[in-house]
Amino acid sequence: MRTYYVYILASQRNGTLYVGVMGDLSRRVWEHKEGLTPGFTSKYGVIRLVWYEDYPDISDAIIREKRIKRWRRAWKLRLIEETNPHWRDLYETWNC
């Protein structure tokens, strides 16, 4: 069974945030880090994986992504702080 991920990237602690959804999170974050995804993340240096959730169904993941994108910034910051209070780059410890 495939797993899908909703994730938040940040430029730095309390910096610019990006919310996305992807099936292969490891590859996608690597693409962001290498600057292979032109656009918002490259322009603002949003390359630190600070939060993610996994879903067995892509539809559920997309619904969650869209909800989080509509959230106020403070709510997104709280979500990150609850599971990653030091804003570590979770990609560095990713086990894929």
N, C-alpha and C positions, 0 to 999 in steps of 0.2 A: 504494500500500500504506500502511496506517495504522501509526503508531508509538504504542506504549504506554510509559509511564514509571513506574518505581518511584522514589520520591523521599523525601528526608528534609528536614523543616522544623525549624528551631530557634528558640527565643526569643532566644537570644544564644549567644556562645561557651560551650561546655560547659553550656548551659542545658537546658531542657525540649525533648525531641525528639518528633517525630511522623513516622511512616512511612506512606506512602500509595501508591496506584496510580491512574493516570489516563491517558486518551487525549489530552486537551488540557491539557498541563501548564501552559502559559502562562495559560490561563483559570482553572484551578484555583488556582494560586498567587495570582493577582489576587483571586479570591474570598476566599482566606484573608486577604490583606492588607487587604481592604476590610471584613472582619468579616461577610461574607455567609454564612459557614458556621458556624452556631451549634454550640456544643459545645466539645470539648477545645481546639481551636486558638484559638478566640476567648477562652476562659476564661484560658488561659495565655500569650497573646500569641505564639503559635508561628507566625511569619510569614516567617522568613528561609529561603530555599531554599539549603541548604548541600551537597546531594548529589543526584545522580540517575543512573539508567541507563535506556537505551532498549531496547525489545524489539519485534520485529515481530509477536509473538503474545501476545494478552492472557492466555492460560493460563500461559505462561512468566512473564509479569510478576506475575501473582497468586501463583504459587508462590514467586517470589523475595521478594515483599512479606511473605508469611506467614513465610518463613524468617528474614528480617531482624527481624521483630517479635518472634520468639522469642529472638533473640540477647541476650546480656548487654549492658548499657549500654557497657561498655569496648570491646566489639567494634564497636559502632556508632560510637563516637567515633574509633576507629582507622580505620574505613572513610572517615569524613569527612576526617580528617587526611591520609590518603594522597593525596587528590586536591584538597583545599581546605584547606591548613594554616592559612590566615589567616581561615577561616570567612567569606569574602566572600559576600554575597547574590548568588547566581548568576542570580537573576531580573533583576538590573540589566543584565546583559550577554546576556540571552537573545535569540537571533536567530530570532524567529518572525514 
